[in-house]
């Protein structure tokens, strides 16, 4: 018979509750709020561990050679991405607790922490890499691992070499089948046909062009750059033209049953970026409130560094920008009956 499991032992509370060692106590200069500072950052690292657990499982599923868009596996991906978003909301709200500490409370122990800094959170940097933030797209590339231990730098570099969630999403979108079946689109009406472009996208480009105001005409060049020219800016780790078309199609026709889960997946990625952005800006404003324009304990430029990173570190920005190319529902091209059937509807037309 297996031994009984006790709550205290199962959670290893002896280790967790005795893992707080304030520097101010060591210097015999007690600072009441340092305990809060330690506990909050330990809580962050525990949540980062859970985010890695979720991200690893999502990457494992998305990395399979084939992923049915109407399968329990895709439902699992969407569910776990939703959990990631919820955890990130908690991370943002934890700043509310941190902000109960005043600048003078922080100064009681701040200088004792040098050079320790939240900037040294290798788990957070590894998570960014797993999601899709590559070295070439980071702010302060020469600095971002300079304060880390070698073994932690190696972990981050390893994550950067692996396929990220963004890259796997790109591959998943490129597998969308609906445009490869020429028979489905044989009699599809197109106002302005284009060479080497699926009939649907030639027609959609026409409808999009006619929806633009005069001041927005420059957007048509962006449309061609993103959706028409193959492999545009592929070196920058953004979505391919094929993947971008698939993602936009999902957004446009998300009302069809088979596109519901794919749309929720894309929407969850945008939510992740939104929560990461909220966290970065809340963190930046908190730092400014606490230390003004002083240098961070880890040697960074404090608020200025955090603002530059917050402005640049959008991981799924290529998905977000697709919203610039939506048109009104009533102007959407009507899909062929065969395609509608594939998307989940049985349609009868005379």
C-alpha beads as a LAMMPS data file, in Angstrom:
LAMMPS data file: protein, C-alpha beads

350 atoms
349 bonds

1 atom types
1 bond types

-500.0 500.0 xlo xhi
-500.0 500.0 ylo yhi
-500.0 500.0 zlo zhi

Masses

1 110.0

Atoms # bond

1 1 1 0.000 0.000 0.000
2 1 1 1.384 3.381 -0.983
3 1 1 2.266 5.808 1.783
4 1 1 -0.224 8.569 2.492
5 1 1 0.490 11.892 0.833
6 1 1 0.528 14.876 3.172
7 1 1 -0.188 18.403 1.922
8 1 1 2.915 19.847 3.613
9 1 1 5.233 17.214 2.190
10 1 1 3.639 17.119 -1.261
11 1 1 4.212 20.863 -1.704
12 1 1 7.702 20.748 -0.176
13 1 1 6.715 23.589 2.117
14 1 1 9.840 23.227 4.250
15 1 1 11.895 24.234 1.226
16 1 1 9.521 26.860 -0.145
17 1 1 8.735 28.654 3.115
18 1 1 12.365 28.681 4.190
19 1 1 13.761 29.971 0.908
20 1 1 13.637 33.693 1.806
21 1 1 16.906 35.218 3.036
22 1 1 16.733 39.033 3.051
23 1 1 20.051 40.755 2.470
24 1 1 18.995 43.428 4.946
25 1 1 18.927 40.814 7.732
26 1 1 22.460 39.730 6.827
27 1 1 23.609 43.346 7.159
28 1 1 21.621 43.742 10.379
29 1 1 19.739 46.621 8.773
30 1 1 16.208 45.192 8.765
31 1 1 14.010 46.332 5.872
32 1 1 10.423 45.185 6.284
33 1 1 9.483 45.279 2.574
34 1 1 12.348 43.121 1.371
35 1 1 10.352 40.000 2.304
36 1 1 7.556 41.172 -0.012
37 1 1 10.132 41.838 -2.743
38 1 1 11.567 38.324 -2.473
39 1 1 8.217 36.510 -2.288
40 1 1 6.806 38.315 -5.324
41 1 1 9.854 37.519 -7.446
42 1 1 9.835 33.896 -6.329
43 1 1 6.153 33.740 -7.283
44 1 1 7.033 35.161 -10.702
45 1 1 9.649 32.466 -11.256
46 1 1 7.194 29.731 -10.253
47 1 1 4.674 31.074 -12.750
48 1 1 7.414 31.243 -15.394
49 1 1 8.067 27.553 -14.722
50 1 1 4.387 26.793 -15.333
51 1 1 4.426 28.881 -18.521
52 1 1 7.358 26.786 -19.751
53 1 1 5.409 23.627 -18.936
54 1 1 2.484 24.845 -21.045
55 1 1 4.683 26.201 -23.870
56 1 1 6.637 22.945 -24.133
57 1 1 3.444 20.924 -24.522
58 1 1 2.055 23.346 -27.119
59 1 1 5.282 23.280 -29.149
60 1 1 5.319 19.459 -29.018
61 1 1 1.807 19.270 -30.495
62 1 1 2.344 22.003 -33.076
63 1 1 5.604 20.366 -34.143
64 1 1 3.884 17.196 -35.356
65 1 1 4.011 16.584 -39.133
66 1 1 0.228 16.841 -39.390
67 1 1 -2.273 18.597 -37.167
68 1 1 -5.957 18.229 -37.987
69 1 1 -7.683 21.602 -37.638
70 1 1 -10.794 19.861 -36.386
71 1 1 -9.120 17.603 -33.843
72 1 1 -8.872 17.258 -30.049
73 1 1 -5.175 18.150 -30.348
74 1 1 -5.933 21.604 -31.692
75 1 1 -8.494 22.044 -28.917
76 1 1 -5.740 21.178 -26.422
77 1 1 -3.421 23.785 -27.956
78 1 1 -6.114 26.471 -27.764
79 1 1 -6.981 25.529 -24.180
80 1 1 -3.366 25.680 -23.028
81 1 1 -2.730 28.951 -24.846
82 1 1 -5.747 30.328 -23.011
83 1 1 -4.186 29.181 -19.741
84 1 1 -0.945 30.951 -20.702
85 1 1 -2.915 34.170 -21.231
86 1 1 -4.650 33.813 -17.854
87 1 1 -1.341 33.252 -16.039
88 1 1 0.104 36.312 -17.756
89 1 1 -2.833 38.382 -16.508
90 1 1 -1.919 37.256 -12.986
91 1 1 1.689 38.354 -13.584
92 1 1 0.461 41.812 -14.554
93 1 1 -1.749 42.079 -11.468
94 1 1 1.077 41.050 -9.149
95 1 1 2.557 44.477 -9.844
96 1 1 -0.379 45.900 -7.855
97 1 1 1.050 44.166 -4.792
98 1 1 4.581 45.343 -5.537
99 1 1 3.358 48.916 -5.794
100 1 1 2.227 48.855 -2.162
101 1 1 5.959 49.325 -1.481
102 1 1 6.976 52.989 -1.561
103 1 1 10.239 54.294 -3.073
104 1 1 11.613 54.941 0.421
105 1 1 10.700 51.383 1.454
106 1 1 12.665 50.107 -1.554
107 1 1 15.674 52.287 -0.777
108 1 1 15.943 50.585 2.620
109 1 1 17.473 47.549 0.877
110 1 1 17.969 48.382 -2.832
111 1 1 21.717 48.975 -2.755
112 1 1 22.281 45.703 -0.933
113 1 1 21.020 43.775 -3.999
114 1 1 23.642 44.859 -6.544
115 1 1 24.144 43.459 -9.135
116 1 1 21.041 41.249 -8.760
117 1 1 18.210 42.341 -11.043
118 1 1 15.021 41.047 -12.604
119 1 1 16.949 41.453 -15.843
120 1 1 18.748 38.257 -14.821
121 1 1 15.588 36.161 -15.045
122 1 1 16.797 33.563 -17.518
123 1 1 13.439 31.768 -17.388
124 1 1 11.685 34.832 -18.808
125 1 1 14.247 35.238 -21.600
126 1 1 14.018 31.536 -22.427
127 1 1 10.217 31.815 -22.592
128 1 1 10.474 34.747 -25.010
129 1 1 12.782 32.646 -27.212
130 1 1 10.397 29.661 -27.162
131 1 1 7.519 31.884 -28.218
132 1 1 9.502 33.392 -31.088
133 1 1 11.618 36.365 -29.983
134 1 1 14.942 35.685 -31.686
135 1 1 18.296 37.275 -30.910
136 1 1 18.314 39.545 -33.972
137 1 1 14.993 41.096 -32.937
138 1 1 15.933 41.893 -29.324
139 1 1 16.660 45.353 -27.989
140 1 1 20.161 45.654 -26.536
141 1 1 21.429 42.415 -28.099
142 1 1 24.943 42.931 -26.756
143 1 1 23.643 43.334 -23.213
144 1 1 20.707 41.015 -22.671
145 1 1 22.746 37.957 -21.561
146 1 1 25.746 39.827 -20.131
147 1 1 24.492 39.579 -16.555
148 1 1 23.631 35.875 -16.683
149 1 1 25.547 32.784 -15.615
150 1 1 27.001 30.784 -18.503
151 1 1 24.722 27.804 -17.928
152 1 1 21.691 30.085 -18.192
153 1 1 23.009 31.744 -21.358
154 1 1 23.400 28.261 -22.863
155 1 1 19.772 27.446 -22.032
156 1 1 18.537 30.611 -23.774
157 1 1 20.758 30.051 -26.806
158 1 1 19.462 26.480 -27.021
159 1 1 15.878 27.738 -27.037
160 1 1 16.729 30.210 -29.791
161 1 1 18.088 27.398 -31.981
162 1 1 14.957 25.264 -31.587
163 1 1 11.845 25.910 -33.652
164 1 1 9.785 28.546 -31.882
165 1 1 6.010 28.615 -31.519
166 1 1 5.897 31.408 -34.110
167 1 1 7.786 29.269 -36.634
168 1 1 5.557 26.274 -35.948
169 1 1 2.437 28.406 -36.374
170 1 1 3.859 29.580 -39.714
171 1 1 4.301 25.956 -40.850
172 1 1 0.812 25.048 -39.615
173 1 1 -0.767 27.927 -41.533
174 1 1 1.115 27.010 -44.705
175 1 1 -0.621 23.617 -44.678
176 1 1 -4.095 25.127 -45.127
177 1 1 -5.579 22.941 -47.899
178 1 1 -8.413 24.971 -49.378
179 1 1 -6.497 26.814 -52.116
180 1 1 -4.589 23.831 -53.508
181 1 1 -7.690 22.187 -54.933
182 1 1 -8.083 23.965 -58.290
183 1 1 -11.364 22.217 -59.101
184 1 1 -13.055 24.082 -56.223
185 1 1 -12.155 27.463 -57.734
186 1 1 -12.625 26.721 -61.456
187 1 1 -15.557 29.109 -61.988
188 1 1 -14.810 31.531 -59.172
189 1 1 -15.659 35.079 -60.397
190 1 1 -12.681 37.462 -60.393
191 1 1 -12.809 41.137 -61.383
192 1 1 -9.044 41.453 -61.994
193 1 1 -7.236 38.097 -62.410
194 1 1 -3.548 37.975 -61.488
195 1 1 -0.866 35.598 -62.718
196 1 1 0.367 32.934 -60.301
197 1 1 -2.071 34.111 -57.608
198 1 1 -5.034 31.965 -56.445
199 1 1 -8.295 33.312 -57.837
200 1 1 -9.687 34.028 -54.388
201 1 1 -6.782 36.313 -53.475
202 1 1 -6.919 38.167 -56.778
203 1 1 -10.581 38.906 -56.088
204 1 1 -9.939 39.750 -52.439
205 1 1 -7.181 42.192 -53.458
206 1 1 -9.674 43.877 -55.807
207 1 1 -12.298 44.188 -53.050
208 1 1 -9.678 45.428 -50.569
209 1 1 -8.402 48.036 -53.025
210 1 1 -11.924 49.346 -53.520
211 1 1 -12.498 49.588 -49.768
212 1 1 -9.552 51.961 -49.231
213 1 1 -9.943 55.677 -48.698
214 1 1 -7.701 57.890 -50.820
215 1 1 -5.316 58.469 -47.903
216 1 1 -4.962 54.682 -47.444
217 1 1 -3.899 53.834 -51.009
218 1 1 -0.327 53.227 -49.888
219 1 1 -1.651 50.192 -47.983
220 1 1 -1.980 48.348 -51.296
221 1 1 1.813 48.135 -51.575
222 1 1 1.892 46.645 -48.083
223 1 1 -0.799 44.160 -49.111
224 1 1 1.346 42.963 -52.024
225 1 1 4.467 42.792 -49.861
226 1 1 2.779 40.629 -47.237
227 1 1 0.382 38.453 -49.256
228 1 1 1.623 38.327 -52.854
229 1 1 5.419 38.361 -52.962
230 1 1 6.617 34.884 -51.925
231 1 1 9.064 34.645 -49.052
232 1 1 9.018 38.369 -48.289
233 1 1 11.324 39.225 -45.380
234 1 1 11.671 35.535 -44.484
235 1 1 15.036 36.229 -42.899
236 1 1 13.302 38.340 -40.272
237 1 1 11.404 35.331 -38.956
238 1 1 8.000 36.643 -39.954
239 1 1 5.078 34.839 -41.540
240 1 1 5.489 33.754 -45.144
241 1 1 3.089 35.062 -47.784
242 1 1 1.310 31.682 -47.824
243 1 1 0.929 31.644 -44.033
244 1 1 -0.216 35.277 -43.988
245 1 1 -2.945 34.512 -46.549
246 1 1 -4.102 31.527 -44.500
247 1 1 -4.214 33.567 -41.280
248 1 1 -6.185 36.364 -42.952
249 1 1 -8.603 33.825 -44.454
250 1 1 -9.188 32.396 -40.951
251 1 1 -9.923 35.881 -39.615
252 1 1 -12.280 36.685 -42.476
253 1 1 -14.299 33.454 -42.398
254 1 1 -14.012 32.479 -38.738
255 1 1 -17.775 31.924 -38.566
256 1 1 -17.367 28.576 -40.329
257 1 1 -17.113 25.675 -37.846
258 1 1 -13.738 24.303 -38.935
259 1 1 -12.140 27.753 -38.649
260 1 1 -13.345 28.460 -35.121
261 1 1 -10.444 26.749 -33.327
262 1 1 -7.805 28.153 -35.707
263 1 1 -9.212 31.649 -35.090
264 1 1 -9.129 31.117 -31.323
265 1 1 -5.497 30.000 -31.638
266 1 1 -4.513 33.148 -33.542
267 1 1 -6.469 35.312 -31.133
268 1 1 -4.711 33.685 -28.159
269 1 1 -1.326 34.569 -29.670
270 1 1 -2.404 38.204 -29.923
271 1 1 -3.577 38.048 -26.301
272 1 1 -0.164 36.738 -25.248
273 1 1 1.540 39.704 -26.917
274 1 1 -0.964 42.064 -25.320
275 1 1 -0.355 40.673 -21.841
276 1 1 3.430 40.690 -22.301
277 1 1 3.179 44.306 -23.435
278 1 1 0.984 45.205 -20.453
279 1 1 3.450 43.534 -18.118
280 1 1 6.429 45.362 -19.639
281 1 1 4.757 48.764 -19.483
282 1 1 3.491 48.232 -15.937
283 1 1 6.992 47.142 -14.959
284 1 1 8.513 50.166 -16.689
285 1 1 6.161 52.600 -14.947
286 1 1 6.744 50.918 -11.591
287 1 1 10.528 51.220 -12.048
288 1 1 10.160 54.906 -12.929
289 1 1 8.001 55.423 -9.857
290 1 1 10.500 53.642 -7.619
291 1 1 13.883 54.922 -8.842
292 1 1 13.107 57.723 -11.314
293 1 1 15.929 57.975 -13.854
294 1 1 18.550 56.122 -11.817
295 1 1 20.467 53.134 -13.216
296 1 1 18.966 49.709 -12.456
297 1 1 20.691 47.421 -9.952
298 1 1 21.736 45.180 -12.852
299 1 1 23.407 48.075 -14.674
300 1 1 20.735 48.786 -17.302
301 1 1 19.457 52.288 -18.040
302 1 1 16.342 51.540 -16.025
303 1 1 13.147 52.997 -17.471
304 1 1 14.717 53.903 -20.849
305 1 1 15.874 50.322 -21.455
306 1 1 12.520 48.891 -20.413
307 1 1 10.597 51.273 -22.693
308 1 1 12.773 50.452 -25.715
309 1 1 12.349 46.724 -25.082
310 1 1 8.583 47.093 -24.595
311 1 1 8.269 48.940 -27.909
312 1 1 10.285 46.329 -29.837
313 1 1 9.517 42.951 -28.263
314 1 1 6.204 42.135 -29.935
315 1 1 6.478 38.481 -30.920
316 1 1 3.289 38.006 -32.957
317 1 1 3.150 41.471 -34.530
318 1 1 2.866 40.009 -38.048
319 1 1 -0.419 38.389 -37.044
320 1 1 -1.659 41.610 -35.435
321 1 1 -0.926 43.648 -38.570
322 1 1 -3.262 41.425 -40.616
323 1 1 -6.184 43.325 -39.101
324 1 1 -5.147 46.238 -41.330
325 1 1 -6.285 44.210 -44.329
326 1 1 -9.776 43.193 -43.252
327 1 1 -12.824 44.369 -45.206
328 1 1 -16.483 44.597 -44.303
329 1 1 -18.375 41.304 -44.080
330 1 1 -20.854 42.304 -46.765
331 1 1 -17.991 42.787 -49.246
332 1 1 -16.396 39.392 -48.650
333 1 1 -16.209 37.174 -51.751
334 1 1 -18.801 34.387 -51.617
335 1 1 -17.034 31.045 -51.281
336 1 1 -17.706 28.168 -53.699
337 1 1 -20.124 25.505 -52.443
338 1 1 -17.359 22.873 -52.389
339 1 1 -15.225 25.050 -50.132
340 1 1 -18.154 25.810 -47.825
341 1 1 -18.720 22.081 -47.444
342 1 1 -15.081 21.617 -46.453
343 1 1 -15.482 24.364 -43.875
344 1 1 -18.382 22.566 -42.260
345 1 1 -21.595 23.760 -43.877
346 1 1 -23.850 21.822 -46.188
347 1 1 -25.221 24.379 -48.645
348 1 1 -27.911 23.885 -51.258
349 1 1 -27.973 26.339 -54.149
350 1 1 -29.918 26.383 -57.402

Bonds

1 1 1 2
2 1 2 3
3 1 3 4
4 1 4 5
5 1 5 6
6 1 6 7
7 1 7 8
8 1 8 9
9 1 9 10
10 1 10 11
11 1 11 12
12 1 12 13
13 1 13 14
14 1 14 15
15 1 15 16
16 1 16 17
17 1 17 18
18 1 18 19
19 1 19 20
20 1 20 21
21 1 21 22
22 1 22 23
23 1 23 24
24 1 24 25
25 1 25 26
26 1 26 27
27 1 27 28
28 1 28 29
29 1 29 30
30 1 30 31
31 1 31 32
32 1 32 33
33 1 33 34
34 1 34 35
35 1 35 36
36 1 36 37
37 1 37 38
38 1 38 39
39 1 39 40
40 1 40 41
41 1 41 42
42 1 42 43
43 1 43 44
44 1 44 45
45 1 45 46
46 1 46 47
47 1 47 48
48 1 48 49
49 1 49 50
50 1 50 51
51 1 51 52
52 1 52 53
53 1 53 54
54 1 54 55
55 1 55 56
56 1 56 57
57 1 57 58
58 1 58 59
59 1 59 60
60 1 60 61
61 1 61 62
62 1 62 63
63 1 63 64
64 1 64 65
65 1 65 66
66 1 66 67
67 1 67 68
68 1 68 69
69 1 69 70
70 1 70 71
71 1 71 72
72 1 72 73
73 1 73 74
74 1 74 75
75 1 75 76
76 1 76 77
77 1 77 78
78 1 78 79
79 1 79 80
80 1 80 81
81 1 81 82
82 1 82 83
83 1 83 84
84 1 84 85
85 1 85 86
86 1 86 87
87 1 87 88
88 1 88 89
89 1 89 90
90 1 90 91
91 1 91 92
92 1 92 93
93 1 93 94
94 1 94 95
95 1 95 96
96 1 96 97
97 1 97 98
98 1 98 99
99 1 99 100
100 1 100 101
101 1 101 102
102 1 102 103
103 1 103 104
104 1 104 105
105 1 105 106
106 1 106 107
107 1 107 108
108 1 108 109
109 1 109 110
110 1 110 111
111 1 111 112
112 1 112 113
113 1 113 114
114 1 114 115
115 1 115 116
116 1 116 117
117 1 117 118
118 1 118 119
119 1 119 120
120 1 120 121
121 1 121 122
122 1 122 123
123 1 123 124
124 1 124 125
125 1 125 126
126 1 126 127
127 1 127 128
128 1 128 129
129 1 129 130
130 1 130 131
131 1 131 132
132 1 132 133
133 1 133 134
134 1 134 135
135 1 135 136
136 1 136 137
137 1 137 138
138 1 138 139
139 1 139 140
140 1 140 141
141 1 141 142
142 1 142 143
143 1 143 144
144 1 144 145
145 1 145 146
146 1 146 147
147 1 147 148
148 1 148 149
149 1 149 150
150 1 150 151
151 1 151 152
152 1 152 153
153 1 153 154
154 1 154 155
155 1 155 156
156 1 156 157
157 1 157 158
158 1 158 159
159 1 159 160
160 1 160 161
161 1 161 162
162 1 162 163
163 1 163 164
164 1 164 165
165 1 165 166
166 1 166 167
167 1 167 168
168 1 168 169
169 1 169 170
170 1 170 171
171 1 171 172
172 1 172 173
173 1 173 174
174 1 174 175
175 1 175 176
176 1 176 177
177 1 177 178
178 1 178 179
179 1 179 180
180 1 180 181
181 1 181 182
182 1 182 183
183 1 183 184
184 1 184 185
185 1 185 186
186 1 186 187
187 1 187 188
188 1 188 189
189 1 189 190
190 1 190 191
191 1 191 192
192 1 192 193
193 1 193 194
194 1 194 195
195 1 195 196
196 1 196 197
197 1 197 198
198 1 198 199
199 1 199 200
200 1 200 201
201 1 201 202
202 1 202 203
203 1 203 204
204 1 204 205
205 1 205 206
206 1 206 207
207 1 207 208
208 1 208 209
209 1 209 210
210 1 210 211
211 1 211 212
212 1 212 213
213 1 213 214
214 1 214 215
215 1 215 216
216 1 216 217
217 1 217 218
218 1 218 219
219 1 219 220
220 1 220 221
221 1 221 222
222 1 222 223
223 1 223 224
224 1 224 225
225 1 225 226
226 1 226 227
227 1 227 228
228 1 228 229
229 1 229 230
230 1 230 231
231 1 231 232
232 1 232 233
233 1 233 234
234 1 234 235
235 1 235 236
236 1 236 237
237 1 237 238
238 1 238 239
239 1 239 240
240 1 240 241
241 1 241 242
242 1 242 243
243 1 243 244
244 1 244 245
245 1 245 246
246 1 246 247
247 1 247 248
248 1 248 249
249 1 249 250
250 1 250 251
251 1 251 252
252 1 252 253
253 1 253 254
254 1 254 255
255 1 255 256
256 1 256 257
257 1 257 258
258 1 258 259
259 1 259 260
260 1 260 261
261 1 261 262
262 1 262 263
263 1 263 264
264 1 264 265
265 1 265 266
266 1 266 267
267 1 267 268
268 1 268 269
269 1 269 270
270 1 270 271
271 1 271 272
272 1 272 273
273 1 273 274
274 1 274 275
275 1 275 276
276 1 276 277
277 1 277 278
278 1 278 279
279 1 279 280
280 1 280 281
281 1 281 282
282 1 282 283
283 1 283 284
284 1 284 285
285 1 285 286
286 1 286 287
287 1 287 288
288 1 288 289
289 1 289 290
290 1 290 291
291 1 291 292
292 1 292 293
293 1 293 294
294 1 294 295
295 1 295 296
296 1 296 297
297 1 297 298
298 1 298 299
299 1 299 300
300 1 300 301
301 1 301 302
302 1 302 303
303 1 303 304
304 1 304 305
305 1 305 306
306 1 306 307
307 1 307 308
308 1 308 309
309 1 309 310
310 1 310 311
311 1 311 312
312 1 312 313
313 1 313 314
314 1 314 315
315 1 315 316
316 1 316 317
317 1 317 318
318 1 318 319
319 1 319 320
320 1 320 321
321 1 321 322
322 1 322 323
323 1 323 324
324 1 324 325
325 1 325 326
326 1 326 327
327 1 327 328
328 1 328 329
329 1 329 330
330 1 330 331
331 1 331 332
332 1 332 333
333 1 333 334
334 1 334 335
335 1 335 336
336 1 336 337
337 1 337 338
338 1 338 339
339 1 339 340
340 1 340 341
341 1 341 342
342 1 342 343
343 1 343 344
344 1 344 345
345 1 345 346
346 1 346 347
347 1 347 348
348 1 348 349
349 1 349 350
